[in-house]
Amino acid sequence: MTAADARPGATPERRTPTPQDFVDMQNSPEFQQLRNRLRGLVFPMAAFFLVWYLAYVLLGAYAHDFMATKVFGNINVGLLLGLAQFVTTFVITGIYVRFANREIDPKAAAIRAELEGTPQ
């Protein structure tokens, strides 16, 4: 027992996982579920945003009259869709952060604690 272990509230020593520990964890059902949950959000969101961005670029390149349509004052459809790109980015980021905080981070912390042999 070290001096740090004798103190109340001291953090226990972590063990260093071996390369085989990482391979074993990667093959575990807990890790597979974590990876699938993450991919289940990230891939569809990325696909949505890329399609949305491609549509914006194609409209800008080939639908000049549509993009130049005045909505009010000097504000046209192209400007509104361009600003919507920023809004979409922030919304997707917010959705991901909320999802990660609620779903991914607790499970990742549990996997890390299991690998390092520390209580949660």
C-alpha positions as CSV (number, residue, x, y, z in Angstrom):
1,M,0.0,0.0,0.0
2,T,1.4,3.4,-0.9
3,A,1.0,6.6,1.1
4,A,-1.6,7.8,-1.4
5,D,-3.7,4.7,-0.8
6,A,-3.7,5.4,2.9
7,R,-5.3,8.8,2.6
8,P,-9.1,9.0,2.7
9,G,-10.5,9.9,-0.7
10,A,-7.3,9.0,-2.6
11,T,-7.8,7.8,-6.1
12,P,-6.8,4.1,-6.6
13,E,-3.9,3.4,-8.9
14,R,-4.9,2.6,-12.5
15,R,-3.5,-0.3,-14.3
16,T,-2.1,0.1,-17.7
17,P,-4.1,-2.0,-20.2
18,T,-2.1,-4.2,-22.5
19,P,-2.6,-4.2,-26.3
20,Q,-4.5,-7.5,-25.9
21,D,-6.8,-5.8,-23.4
22,F,-7.7,-3.2,-26.1
23,V,-8.3,-5.9,-28.7
24,D,-10.5,-7.9,-26.3
25,M,-12.5,-4.8,-25.4
26,Q,-12.9,-3.9,-29.0
27,N,-14.5,-7.3,-29.6
28,S,-16.7,-7.1,-26.5
29,P,-20.5,-6.6,-26.9
30,E,-20.3,-3.4,-24.8
31,F,-17.9,-1.8,-27.2
32,Q,-19.7,-3.1,-30.3
33,Q,-23.0,-1.5,-29.0
34,L,-21.2,1.8,-28.2
35,R,-19.7,1.9,-31.7
36,N,-23.0,1.0,-33.4
37,R,-24.9,3.7,-31.4
38,L,-22.3,6.3,-32.4
39,R,-22.3,5.3,-36.1
40,G,-26.1,5.2,-36.0
41,L,-26.1,9.0,-35.4
42,V,-23.0,10.2,-37.1
43,F,-23.4,8.5,-40.5
44,P,-27.0,9.6,-41.1
45,M,-26.2,13.2,-39.8
46,A,-23.1,13.4,-42.0
47,A,-25.1,12.1,-45.0
48,F,-27.9,14.6,-44.4
49,F,-25.5,17.5,-44.1
50,L,-23.5,16.6,-47.2
51,V,-26.7,16.2,-49.3
52,W,-28.0,19.5,-48.0
53,Y,-24.7,21.2,-48.7
54,L,-24.5,19.7,-52.2
55,A,-28.1,20.8,-52.9
56,Y,-27.1,24.3,-51.9
57,V,-24.1,24.3,-54.1
58,L,-26.0,22.9,-57.1
59,L,-28.8,25.4,-56.7
60,G,-26.2,28.2,-56.6
61,A,-24.5,26.9,-59.7
62,Y,-27.5,26.0,-61.8
63,A,-30.6,27.7,-60.4
64,H,-29.5,31.3,-60.6
65,D,-33.1,32.7,-61.0
66,F,-34.4,30.7,-58.0
67,M,-31.5,31.7,-55.8
68,A,-31.9,35.4,-56.8
69,T,-35.6,35.4,-56.0
70,K,-36.2,38.3,-53.6
71,V,-37.8,37.3,-50.3
72,F,-37.9,40.8,-48.7
73,G,-35.9,43.9,-49.4
74,N,-32.4,42.9,-50.7
75,I,-32.7,39.5,-49.0
76,N,-32.9,36.6,-51.6
77,V,-33.4,32.9,-51.4
78,G,-29.7,32.2,-51.9
79,L,-28.7,34.3,-48.9
80,L,-31.3,32.6,-46.7
81,L,-30.2,29.2,-47.7
82,G,-26.6,30.2,-47.1
83,L,-27.5,31.3,-43.6
84,A,-29.4,28.1,-43.1
85,Q,-26.2,26.2,-43.7
86,F,-24.8,27.9,-40.5
87,V,-27.9,27.2,-38.5
88,T,-27.9,23.6,-39.7
89,T,-24.2,23.2,-38.5
90,F,-25.1,24.5,-35.1
91,V,-28.2,22.3,-34.7
92,I,-26.3,19.2,-35.8
93,T,-23.5,20.1,-33.3
94,G,-26.0,20.6,-30.5
95,I,-27.7,17.3,-31.3
96,Y,-24.4,15.4,-31.3
97,V,-23.2,17.0,-28.0
98,R,-26.5,16.2,-26.3
99,F,-26.4,12.6,-27.7
100,A,-22.8,12.1,-26.7
101,N,-23.3,13.4,-23.2
102,R,-26.4,11.2,-22.7
103,E,-25.5,8.1,-24.6
104,I,-21.8,7.8,-25.5
105,D,-19.8,9.4,-22.7
106,P,-21.2,7.3,-19.8
107,K,-20.7,4.1,-21.8
108,A,-17.2,5.1,-22.8
109,A,-16.3,6.0,-19.2
110,A,-17.5,2.6,-18.1
111,I,-15.4,0.8,-20.7
112,R,-12.4,2.9,-19.7
113,A,-12.9,2.1,-16.1
114,E,-13.2,-1.6,-16.9
115,L,-9.9,-1.4,-18.9
116,E,-8.1,0.5,-16.2
117,G,-9.5,-1.5,-13.4
118,T,-10.8,1.6,-11.5
119,P,-14.3,1.9,-9.9
120,Q,-16.6,4.4,-11.5
